[in-house]
Amino acid sequence: MREVLDRVVAPFAVDRRVLALAGARMADGIGNSFLIIVIPLYVTSGVVSGTAFGLGESMIIGLILSLFGFLNSSVQPFTGRLSDRVGKRKPFILIGLAGLATTNIAYVFAETYVSLLVIRGLQGVSVAFIIPASIALVNELATTGDRGGNMGVYNTFRLIGFGAGPVVAGAVVSRGPYPLPSGVTLNGFDAAFWIATITATISYGMVTVLVSDPESTVANAGADLSIPIRDRAGPNALDPVFTLGLASLFMATAIALFATIQPQVNARLEQGATWFGLQFAAFIIAQVALQTPIGRACDRYGRRPFIVTGMALLIPTTLVQGFVLSSELMFLARLSQGIAAAMVFAPSLALAGDLAGAGESGSKLSVLTMAFGYGIALGPLSSGVLVSYGFRVPFVFGTCLAVLGTILVYTQIEETLETTSPVPVVGDD
């Protein structure tokens, strides 16, 4: 099995464990992204009963989707730091995948808003075990010269799964019910939840068989694993990892504004769930196409030029979504926003990885993943509140965050990679 994997890995120029982990995250990403589309439809279908706490449907959907992100992000620093102290990554990934598979199937039995909130919250905790350990493992299997490429390959496969889910999810729900050979009929929602469970189980099996911790991963209990806010050694006011965390928070919030307001988007553009799924996936399509080449390019030309340019591009690509009036233009806007995010994501992880010392990968990189998770949580919640003031308001809010993030990375981030052929950024001397 490992010999076959080695032959598959060769064209990607990464450690086989990175590719195996990327494939596993692709599998669980399919199931997890299913739920982003399915849960809003489930809430508005009439299947769910009970009190809505006096809130409208958009707000309830925002709470359910956001709770995942808030708990996920809040727990990540602890799991990341714990994996540093223990000196192992794989057990944390397996614990998270087991929890994800269990909670996915629990949706089949959920019939109230409270049960949906509890299940989604438990999923957030489960994924908090997976993300910091996975990113730390990729970081430790890479070197300074190929860290961006490894991060790019990992994110590409993970995002293939995350992007494929929304496209398929709407079709799975709408084409139900499904008669089974046993005589039982499976409705579209239950079919989606079962698919999510199966993909998480496949991911668990892949990590168990194909992934192992590198020998160099050691516990570092005596180290100071805190993340400073001020720059202790450099010329800037803010610590670079903390700054990248803020930029990731703002970027993720702008990206995630779209998810909660599916009913409003569909009504404004006079489209159905399939078009919305394609628009949601357009962001992922751009990242899948660009993560690996951008990651490898930042290994050659430096991290900072890509991060600054990507944040600047996020400004117009977020704003335009509040003004387009056709499904095709919204698809192009989301695609362009994905290009912007692709220029930021892998180079940011690579830069933070460059700054992480021995035994610090989980703690340092969890700052970025935690911040991104908070943004994914704040985005839906923000748009759920702001859309009542007008369709454009959430996107104007996201644009303001993108402007602030651009200013921060331009003024507070220094290059960590020595390069011979730097790529200039507009405005640099």
WOPELIN-V623825 format. One record per helix or strand of 2 or more residues. SS is the DSSP state (alpha for helix, beta for strand). FROM is the first residue (numbers start at 1). LEN is the number of residues. Records with the same first field share a line. If there is no record, write none. Layout:
# WOPELIN-V623825
SS = FROM-LEN, FROM-LEN
This chain:
# WOPELIN-V623825
alpha = 2-11, 16-29, 57-30, 90-20, 113-28, 147-28, 188-23, 240-21, 262-8, 273-29, 304-19, 327-29, 361-29, 393-20
beta = 178-2, 185-2
